Structure formats: structure tokens, C-alpha cells
Amino acid sequence: MFYYLFDYINKVFNPPGFDVFRFLSFRSALSAITAMFISFYAGPKIIAYLKRKQIGETIREVGPKTHKVKAGTPTMGGIIIILSVVIPVLLWSDIKSTYIILVLAGTLWLSFVGFVDDYLKVVKKYSKGLIARYKLMGQILIGLVVGVTIYLLPEFAPYNTQTTLPFFKNLNWDFSYLYIPAVIFIITATSNAVNLTDGLDGLAIGSMLIVMLTLAVIAYISGNKIYADYLNVIYLPGSGELTIYIAAFIGAGLGFLWFNFYPAEVFMGDTGSLALGGAFGIITILIKKELLIPILGGIFFVEALSVIIQRMYFKYTKKKYGEGKRVFKMAPIHHHFELMGWAEPKIVVRFYIISIIFAIISLASFKIR
């Protein structure tokens, strides 16, 4: 909204200095600062409200015993993140941009799905929360909307079904008629993967901040013709506007991490984790970097893979030997390290380091081709 206001003032009155509001870098900085301010201001108030309403985390009996002390910690704190992202994006971005509309709609919708799940678990005391198939339907629905929009809109026509192949020069992969199913799969997979990663204080949000910093660079490059041509990546006019959203996300994430790092004062719950993962998937789809997800989101990929391996091996051994066996002490894999005796902050910081390595490899893929 401020974007249009200052643009109008600049065009009509042309006051000195107002031209700066046209630049993505300046608006991104304002977006991040605004998001951080909202997060720091609203965070304590929302946490206090959740405590008053006794909206606290229920710790599963099958989880690590060290987590028992976390019982009752306020959850659904993802509201802090969503609020701190949405307001700056509305203020500083071009809200008519299809890129902004799609990522914002996806974030809000998946946050709503997660909120319903949290509400049923924490407030209504339904142990399993939202039935899995209904949650999956919500993820599929937003994937369908994003996929169909990109497939049909003329704005995306030149590269609508294509994606960049990491580490290959002048070579793109065309999903063709499988594009929409691929989009649905990606958004469903990333939202669930981040949800699985959200098991230790600060792990999901900190890892996502590293991913988003990387995506900010990639989105800015993709929307700048000079940089896109120089690095030989697909030039996507208007995609640079995503840096405003990502900057808001980074500011909001830093603010939330202040309250979420060990020992956490609040958990994001599915309200936050599904939205974070969905936003990650949608942004990579919009900037044509879908195949970079297993590298850039390596932590989330490994966490999800550990759960799949654990379940498949357990079912296989139970069918073959009559008794299920496990590959890991517990899945997702961060719990495996907990049961090995690693302290929670040590696991989180080491996962951050691995995330940074994955981010460097992802950025290096633009030159090593």
C-alpha cells in the first residue's frame, strides 16, 4: 500500500528522495525491518494470550523423555510469523504482482490448514488433529491453484512448464503435461517436510532462514535481466518482487527465533510449519528452481527421507520376520541424534551448519556448470 502511495507522490509531486521507493533493495530492507518490529512487538503479546488460554503443546509418550519438560509450552506461535510476514508484504510490495498473490495466498491457506490442525489437537483435544486426508486435500488444493495459474497465464507462457537443471548450462527440464501434478507434489512434499523438521527448538525456523536468504539472492537475480543473462538463468520479469516477501519472511523469522530458540518460549505448530514449507515450495516453483529443492532444502529433505526409510523398513521387516525393526533409534532423524545423547542445542547448531553448506552449494550451482 505504501508502495503505491509513495509511487503516486513521486509521479505527481516528484519530491527529492522519493524515487528510492522504486528500488527492490530499499523496499526489501523496509519489509524486513517492519516484519522484525512486528514480530518483536506482537510476539510477547501473542505468547501471553496463548498462555492465558492454556494453548500448550502436548508431548507424545513415544517421543524422547527429555521433551517432557516442554509440555504446556504455548503452541500455534506460527501466528506471529504469518502476521509479521503479511503486513510488510501488503505495505511494501506490488500486491498486483502475480508472484506476490500466489505466494501470499499459498502461505495464508496452508497456515489456515495448519491452524485447524493445531486447534483440533490443542483446544478440542483430538489427539490426531485434522484427519490426514483432509490436510492432504488442503495441500493438493493450493498446489492445483498454483499449478493451473502458472500453466494458463500468458505472463508465464515462455517458461511455464520448464525448470532449471542445476549444474547444467543452457539446459532446462520441461515437465510438459506433468507440470501441474509436479507442482502439487512439490508443495505437498515441502510443507510436510518442514512440518517433520519442526521437532527441536529453533530447528525449523533457523534452517528456513538460511534457505530464504539463498532464495532472496536467486529471486533477485531471476528478476534482473542483466544478472540473469550473465549467470545464464531463466529471466523472469517481475519475479524480483518476491524478494520483498522473502525479506519480510527473514525479518519475521529472526523475530520468531528470538522466542523459539532453546529453551523455547513458544512453538510455531502446524500453523507455522505448513505455511513455511509451502512458501518454500511455491517460491522455488515461481523462480523455476524446483530441482534445487533436495540440495537447498537438504535438511528438510533428509528429515522427510528418514521418516520414509524408517516406516518402509519397519513394515518390510515386520512382514518378512514377524517383528518390525528400525534403521534409526527414532525418526525424524533429529530425534535419532537426541537418543544418541547429543544435546538439543548442539543438534540444532550442527544442522544450521549443514544448511549453510547446502546453501553455498546451491549458489555455486549457478557458476559450476
C-alpha positions as CSV (number, residue, x, y, z in Angstrom):
1,M,0.0,0.0,0.0
2,F,2.8,2.4,0.9
3,Y,4.4,1.3,-2.4
4,Y,1.5,2.8,-4.4
5,L,1.3,5.8,-2.1
6,F,4.9,6.8,-2.5
7,D,4.9,5.9,-6.2
8,Y,1.9,8.3,-6.6
9,I,3.7,11.1,-4.7
10,N,6.8,10.6,-6.7
11,K,5.0,10.8,-10.0
12,V,2.8,13.7,-9.2
13,F,5.0,15.9,-7.0
14,N,8.4,14.5,-7.7
15,P,9.9,15.4,-4.3
16,P,13.7,14.7,-3.9
17,G,14.5,11.2,-2.5
18,F,11.1,9.6,-3.1
19,D,12.4,7.8,-6.2
20,V,14.2,5.4,-3.8
21,F,10.9,3.6,-3.1
22,R,11.0,2.1,-6.6
23,F,14.1,0.0,-5.8
24,L,13.6,-3.6,-4.7
25,S,16.7,-3.4,-2.4
26,F,15.3,-0.5,-0.5
27,R,11.8,-1.9,-0.2
28,S,13.2,-5.3,0.8
29,A,15.1,-3.6,3.7
30,L,12.0,-1.8,4.8
31,S,10.0,-5.0,4.6
32,A,12.5,-6.9,6.7
33,I,12.7,-4.2,9.3
34,T,8.9,-3.8,9.5
35,A,8.5,-7.6,9.9
36,M,11.1,-7.8,12.7
37,F,9.5,-4.9,14.5
38,I,6.0,-6.5,14.3
39,S,7.4,-9.9,15.5
40,F,9.2,-8.3,18.5
41,Y,6.2,-6.2,19.3
42,A,3.4,-8.8,18.8
43,G,5.4,-11.9,19.9
44,P,5.2,-11.3,23.7
45,K,1.5,-10.3,23.5
46,I,0.5,-13.4,21.4
47,I,2.6,-15.7,23.7
48,A,0.9,-14.2,26.8
49,Y,-2.5,-14.7,25.2
50,L,-1.7,-18.4,24.4
51,K,-0.6,-18.9,28.0
52,R,-3.8,-17.4,29.3
53,K,-5.9,-19.6,27.1
54,Q,-3.7,-22.6,28.1
55,I,-3.0,-23.4,24.4
56,G,0.1,-25.5,25.2
57,E,1.9,-28.3,23.4
58,T,1.1,-31.9,24.3
59,I,4.1,-34.1,24.3
60,R,3.7,-37.6,22.8
61,E,4.5,-40.6,25.1
62,V,6.6,-42.2,22.3
63,G,8.9,-39.1,22.0
64,P,12.2,-38.5,23.7
65,K,11.9,-38.3,27.5
66,T,13.8,-35.1,27.5
67,H,10.8,-33.4,25.8
68,K,8.6,-34.0,28.8
69,V,9.6,-30.6,30.2
70,K,8.2,-28.9,27.1
71,A,4.7,-29.9,27.9
72,G,2.5,-26.9,28.2
73,T,4.7,-24.6,26.2
74,P,2.5,-22.3,24.1
75,T,2.0,-23.5,20.6
76,M,0.3,-22.1,17.4
77,G,3.0,-19.4,17.5
78,G,3.1,-19.5,13.7
79,I,0.5,-16.8,14.0
80,I,3.4,-14.5,15.0
81,I,5.3,-15.4,11.8
82,I,2.3,-15.1,9.5
83,L,1.2,-11.7,10.9
84,S,4.8,-10.4,10.6
85,V,5.0,-11.5,7.0
86,V,1.7,-10.5,5.6
87,I,1.6,-6.9,6.9
88,P,5.0,-5.8,5.5
89,V,4.2,-7.5,2.2
90,L,1.0,-5.6,1.9
91,L,2.8,-2.4,2.8
92,W,5.9,-2.5,0.7
93,S,5.3,-4.9,-2.3
94,D,3.4,-4.5,-5.5
95,I,0.4,-6.5,-4.4
96,K,-0.9,-6.6,-8.0
97,S,2.1,-8.9,-8.9
98,T,1.0,-12.4,-9.7
99,Y,4.1,-13.7,-7.9
100,I,3.1,-11.9,-4.7
101,I,-0.5,-13.0,-4.9
102,L,0.4,-16.7,-5.4
103,V,3.0,-16.9,-2.6
104,L,0.8,-14.9,-0.2
105,A,-2.3,-17.0,-1.0
106,G,-0.4,-20.2,-0.5
107,T,1.1,-19.1,2.8
108,L,-2.2,-18.0,4.2
109,W,-4.1,-21.1,3.0
110,L,-1.6,-23.6,4.4
111,S,-1.4,-21.6,7.6
112,F,-5.2,-21.9,7.9
113,V,-4.9,-25.7,7.3
114,G,-2.2,-25.9,10.0
115,F,-4.3,-23.7,12.3
116,V,-7.3,-26.0,12.0
117,D,-5.0,-29.0,12.8
118,D,-3.5,-27.2,15.9
119,Y,-6.9,-26.1,17.1
120,L,-8.3,-29.6,16.9
121,K,-5.3,-31.0,18.7
122,V,-4.7,-28.4,21.4
123,V,-8.1,-26.8,22.0
124,K,-10.5,-29.6,21.1
125,K,-8.1,-32.3,22.4
126,Y,-8.4,-34.5,19.3
127,S,-5.1,-36.5,19.6
128,K,-4.6,-36.7,15.9
129,G,-5.8,-33.3,15.0
130,L,-7.1,-32.7,11.4
131,I,-7.6,-36.1,9.7
132,A,-4.6,-36.7,7.4
133,R,-6.7,-36.9,4.2
134,Y,-8.3,-33.5,4.8
135,K,-4.8,-32.0,5.5
136,L,-3.6,-33.6,2.2
137,M,-6.7,-32.2,0.4
138,G,-5.8,-28.7,1.6
139,Q,-2.2,-29.1,0.3
140,I,-3.4,-30.5,-3.0
141,L,-5.9,-27.7,-3.5
142,I,-3.3,-24.9,-3.2
143,G,-0.9,-26.9,-5.4
144,L,-3.6,-27.2,-8.0
145,V,-4.3,-23.4,-7.9
146,V,-0.6,-22.5,-8.2
147,G,0.0,-25.1,-10.9
148,V,-3.0,-24.1,-13.1
149,T,-2.3,-20.4,-12.7
150,I,1.2,-20.7,-13.9
151,Y,0.2,-23.1,-16.7
152,L,-2.5,-20.9,-18.1
153,L,-1.5,-17.3,-17.5
154,P,0.3,-15.6,-20.5
155,E,2.6,-13.9,-18.1
156,F,4.3,-17.3,-17.5
157,A,3.9,-18.6,-21.1
158,P,7.6,-18.6,-22.3
159,Y,8.7,-21.0,-19.5
160,N,5.5,-22.1,-17.7
161,T,6.3,-25.8,-17.6
162,Q,10.1,-25.6,-17.6
163,T,12.6,-25.6,-14.8
164,T,16.4,-25.1,-14.5
165,L,18.6,-28.1,-14.2
166,P,21.2,-27.4,-11.5
167,F,24.9,-27.6,-12.6
168,F,23.9,-27.7,-16.3
169,K,24.3,-24.8,-18.7
170,N,21.7,-23.9,-21.3
171,L,19.6,-26.9,-20.3
172,N,16.1,-26.8,-18.9
173,W,13.8,-29.6,-18.0
174,D,10.2,-29.5,-19.3
175,F,7.6,-31.1,-17.2
176,S,5.1,-30.7,-20.0
177,Y,1.7,-32.2,-19.2
178,L,3.1,-33.5,-15.8
179,Y,3.7,-29.9,-14.7
180,I,0.5,-29.4,-12.6
181,P,0.9,-32.8,-10.8
182,A,4.6,-31.9,-10.2
183,V,3.6,-28.6,-8.6
184,I,1.1,-30.4,-6.3
185,F,3.7,-32.9,-5.3
186,I,6.4,-30.2,-4.6
187,I,4.1,-28.1,-2.4
188,T,2.7,-31.1,-0.5
189,A,6.2,-32.5,0.0
190,T,7.9,-29.3,1.2
191,S,5.1,-28.3,3.6
192,N,5.2,-31.8,5.1
193,A,9.0,-31.9,5.2
194,V,9.2,-28.7,7.2
195,N,6.4,-29.9,9.5
196,L,8.5,-33.0,10.2
197,T,11.6,-30.9,10.9
198,D,9.8,-28.8,13.5
199,G,10.7,-31.0,16.4
200,L,13.5,-29.2,18.2
201,D,13.7,-25.6,19.5
202,G,14.7,-23.3,16.7
203,L,15.5,-26.0,14.2
204,A,12.8,-25.5,11.5
205,I,12.8,-21.6,11.6
206,G,16.6,-21.3,11.7
207,S,17.1,-23.7,8.8
208,M,14.3,-22.0,6.9
209,L,16.0,-18.6,7.4
210,I,19.2,-19.9,5.7
211,V,17.1,-21.2,2.8
212,M,15.2,-18.0,2.5
213,L,18.4,-15.9,2.4
214,T,19.5,-18.0,-0.5
215,L,16.2,-17.7,-2.3
216,A,16.3,-13.9,-1.9
217,V,19.5,-13.9,-3.9
218,I,18.1,-16.2,-6.6
219,A,14.8,-14.4,-6.9
220,Y,16.6,-11.0,-7.3
221,I,18.9,-12.5,-10.0
222,S,16.0,-14.1,-11.8
223,G,14.1,-10.8,-12.0
224,N,17.1,-8.8,-13.2
225,K,17.8,-9.2,-16.9
226,I,21.5,-8.2,-16.6
227,Y,22.3,-10.6,-13.8
228,A,20.1,-13.4,-15.3
229,D,21.8,-13.1,-18.7
230,Y,25.2,-13.0,-17.0
231,L,24.6,-16.2,-15.0
232,N,22.7,-17.7,-17.8
233,V,19.5,-18.4,-15.8
234,I,15.9,-18.0,-16.9
235,Y,14.9,-14.4,-16.8
236,L,11.5,-14.0,-15.2
237,P,10.2,-10.4,-15.4
238,G,8.6,-9.4,-12.2
239,S,9.9,-12.3,-10.1
240,G,12.3,-9.9,-8.3
241,E,9.2,-8.7,-6.4
242,L,9.4,-12.0,-4.4
243,T,12.5,-10.5,-2.6
244,I,10.0,-8.2,-0.7
245,Y,8.1,-11.3,0.5
246,I,11.3,-13.2,1.3
247,A,12.7,-10.2,3.2
248,A,9.6,-10.0,5.3
249,F,9.9,-13.7,6.0
250,I,13.5,-13.2,7.1
251,G,12.6,-10.4,9.4
252,A,9.7,-12.3,10.8
253,G,11.8,-15.4,11.2
254,L,14.5,-13.7,13.1
255,G,11.9,-12.2,15.4
256,F,10.3,-15.6,16.0
257,L,13.7,-17.3,16.5
258,W,14.2,-14.9,19.4
259,F,11.3,-16.6,21.3
260,N,11.7,-20.1,19.8
261,F,15.4,-20.9,20.4
262,Y,16.3,-23.2,23.2
263,P,14.6,-23.2,25.7
264,A,11.6,-22.2,23.5
265,E,9.0,-19.8,24.9
266,V,6.7,-20.7,22.1
267,F,6.3,-23.3,19.3
268,M,5.1,-22.5,15.8
269,G,2.9,-25.5,15.5
270,D,1.4,-26.7,12.2
271,T,0.1,-23.1,11.8
272,G,3.7,-22.0,11.0
273,S,5.4,-25.1,9.8
274,L,2.9,-26.0,7.0
275,A,3.0,-22.4,5.8
276,L,6.8,-22.1,5.9
277,G,7.2,-25.3,3.9
278,G,4.5,-24.3,1.4
279,A,6.1,-20.9,0.9
280,F,9.5,-22.6,0.2
281,G,7.9,-24.8,-2.4
282,I,5.9,-22.1,-4.1
283,I,8.9,-19.7,-4.3
284,T,11.1,-22.4,-5.9
285,I,8.3,-23.1,-8.4
286,L,7.8,-19.5,-9.3
287,I,11.5,-18.9,-9.9
288,K,12.0,-22.2,-11.8
289,K,14.4,-23.8,-9.3
290,E,12.2,-26.8,-8.3
291,L,15.1,-29.3,-8.9
292,L,17.3,-27.4,-6.5
293,I,15.0,-28.3,-3.5
294,P,16.8,-31.5,-2.4
295,I,20.0,-29.5,-2.2
296,L,18.9,-26.1,-0.9
297,G,16.3,-27.7,1.4
298,G,18.7,-30.6,2.2
299,I,17.9,-30.6,5.9
300,F,14.2,-30.9,5.2
301,F,14.8,-33.5,2.5
302,V,16.9,-35.7,4.9
303,E,14.4,-35.3,7.7
304,A,11.5,-36.4,5.5
305,L,13.6,-39.2,3.9
306,S,14.5,-40.6,7.4
307,V,10.8,-41.0,8.2
308,I,10.1,-42.7,4.9
309,I,13.0,-45.1,5.3
310,Q,12.0,-45.8,8.9
311,R,8.4,-46.7,8.1
312,M,9.2,-48.7,5.0
313,Y,11.9,-50.8,6.7
314,F,9.7,-51.4,9.7
315,K,6.9,-52.6,7.5
316,Y,9.2,-54.7,5.4
317,T,10.9,-56.4,8.4
318,K,7.5,-57.0,10.2
319,K,6.1,-58.7,7.1
320,K,9.3,-60.8,6.5
321,Y,10.3,-61.6,10.0
322,G,7.1,-61.0,12.0
323,E,8.8,-58.3,14.0
324,G,9.4,-54.7,12.8
325,K,13.0,-53.4,13.0
326,R,14.2,-49.8,12.8
327,V,17.1,-48.1,10.9
328,F,17.2,-45.2,13.3
329,K,16.6,-45.0,17.0
330,M,13.7,-42.7,16.2
331,A,12.6,-40.6,13.2
332,P,12.7,-37.9,12.1
333,I,16.5,-38.1,12.3
334,H,17.0,-35.2,14.7
335,H,15.4,-37.5,17.4
336,H,17.9,-40.2,16.5
337,F,20.7,-37.9,17.5
338,E,18.9,-36.9,20.7
339,L,18.7,-40.6,21.7
340,M,22.4,-40.9,21.0
341,G,23.0,-38.4,23.7
342,W,23.5,-35.2,21.8
343,A,22.3,-32.0,23.5
344,E,19.4,-30.3,21.7
345,P,21.2,-27.0,21.0
346,K,24.2,-29.0,19.6
347,I,21.9,-30.8,17.1
348,V,20.3,-27.6,16.1
349,V,23.5,-25.6,15.5
350,R,25.1,-28.5,13.6
351,F,22.0,-28.7,11.4
352,Y,22.4,-25.0,10.8
353,I,25.9,-25.5,9.7
354,I,24.8,-28.3,7.3
355,S,22.1,-26.0,6.0
356,I,24.7,-23.2,5.3
357,I,26.8,-25.8,3.4
358,F,23.8,-26.8,1.3
359,A,23.0,-23.1,0.6
360,I,26.6,-22.5,-0.6
361,I,26.4,-25.5,-2.9
362,S,23.1,-24.2,-4.3
363,L,24.5,-20.8,-5.1
364,A,27.6,-22.4,-6.5
365,S,25.4,-24.3,-8.9
366,F,24.9,-21.1,-10.9
367,K,28.6,-20.9,-11.8
368,I,29.8,-24.5,-11.7
369,R,28.1,-25.6,-14.9
